[in-house]
Amino acid sequence: MNWRECSRLEEVRQALAQGHWPDASAADLRAHVDLCTHCANEVFITTHLQRARSEALAAARPGASNLLWLKAQARRRNAALERIGRPLAVAQAFAFAVVLAAIVGIIAAHWHGLADRASSLTAALGDWGPAPIALGIGILTMLGCLAALYLRAERQ
């Protein structure tokens, strides 16, 4: 292996950097590159890297500037809407917790009366029949459907 550099290596590098290789370079320089391994390796590596660079630039060609601007604006608007939505989600969770606590409190306050009435099915139904139970089930079903629709619409 020869560790000495070629005396014409700098001339080959200049021709490669200026884009003159191989068409606009001198015939004696092309003949030298055919014989010299240092210069041939320099040409091979440099042309390969230049070709890879041009392919990468062609593949990474950005779109129109107005399209990039519109995308950036949409991203910024979506981020702002997400920041605004966080306190609303916290407020909704807090309201749900308050309503749940109120329901638990009402049930706890009237537990003895409910337990006494539930001891017999006829006493629980009372004079109204099964209407209160059917109404309660209907309301819970409706609220569940509304909550599911709201969550689905919020995701989209």
C-alpha positions, 0 to 999 in steps of 0.5 A: 500500500502506498501512503504517498499522495499523488502530485496531481490529486489537488488538480483532480479535486478541483476538477471534481469540485467545479463539476468539470470531471470528466467532460471538461477536464484535460485528456492528460488528467483523465489518462492520469486518473486511469493509471493512479489509484489515489486519484481513481479512488478520489474520483470514485468516492467524490462522484458517488457522494455527489450523486447521493447528494443530488438524489437526496435533494431531489427526494427531499424537495419541499412543497410550495411555500404557501402549502407549507405555510398553511400546514404550519398555521393548521398545526399552530391552530390545532395546538392552541385548540388542544391547550384551550381544551385541557381546562374544559376537560378538567372542568368536565371531570370536576363536574362529573365528580361533583354530580357523582358525589351528590348522587352518592350523598343522596343515596347515603342520606336516604339509605334506610328509607330505601332499604325499608322500601326495597324489602318488599317488591310491592312496597318498592313499586308502590302505587306507581307500579314499575314506571319509576324504574323504567324511567330511571333505566331510560334516563341512564341509557339516554345519558350513556348514549349522549356521553358516547356520542359526545366522546366520539365527536370530540375525537374527530 
